[in-house]
C-alpha cells in the first residue's frame, strides 16, 4: 500500500502543485512588483518564493492525501487491489 501511495502521490503532485504555485506567486506583490533596488528586495523575493514553495507544497500534499483517502473509501482504488490478488 505504501508503494501505491508513493506512486499515486508523485504522479499527481506536480500536476496540482505547479498551477497553484504559479497562481500564488503571480498574485503576490512582493514578487511581481519588486524593484530589486536594495539587498532587502532580493531577500524578500527569495523569502516569498521559498515560503510559497513550502506552503503550497504542504497544501498540495494534503489535497492528494484527501483524494487518496476518498478513493480508498469509495472503492475506486480497492478494485485494483482485488485484481492483484
N, C-alpha and C positions, 0 to 999 in steps of 0.2 A: 504494500500500500504506500509506503514511503517513496519508493521509486516512481510510482504512478503519480503521486502528487508533485514530485520534483519535475517530472516531465511535463505535466499539466501546467505547473507554475511558470517555468522558464519559457515554455512555448507561447504563453499568452502575456507574460509580464511586459515585454517591450511594446506590444500592441496597444496596451492600455496606458502604460507609463509615458510614452513619448508624446501623444496628443495632450494629456493632462499637463505635462511639464511645459510644453510649448505654449499652451494657453496661459499657464500661471506666469511664466517669465515674460510673456508678451504683454501682459496687463500690469506688470509691476513697474512703477515709476522710477524706482531706484536703479532699475536695469535699463529700461528703454530710454529715459531722458537723462542719462548720466553724462555729465560734461567731461569727465576724466581730466579735470584741470589740476587736481591735487592728488596726493597719495591716498588720502581717505576715500576718494571716489573709486579708486581701484580696489581698495579693501572692501568697501560696501558692495561693489559689484560682485566680487568673489564670494563674500559672505552670503548674499542673497541667492547666488547660483547654487552654492552648497546647501544652504538652508532649504531651498525648494527641492533640490535633488533628494535629500534625505526625507523631508516631509512628504513629498508626493510619492516617493518610493514606498514609504510605510503605508500610505493610503492605498496605493495600488496593490500591495501585498494583502491588505485587509479585504479589499474588494475581491481579489482572486480567492482568498480563503473562504469568503462567504459564498462565492459561486461554486467552489468545490463542495462545501458542506451541503448546499442546496441541491446540487446534482446527486450527491450520495443519498440524501433523504428522499428525493423524488424518484429514485430508482434509475435515473438516466445512466449513471456510471456503474451501478450494480450489474446491469446487463452484460457489460464487458467482462466482469469477473466470472459470471456464470459460464460464458463461452470458454474461458481459460481452463476451467475445472474439468 
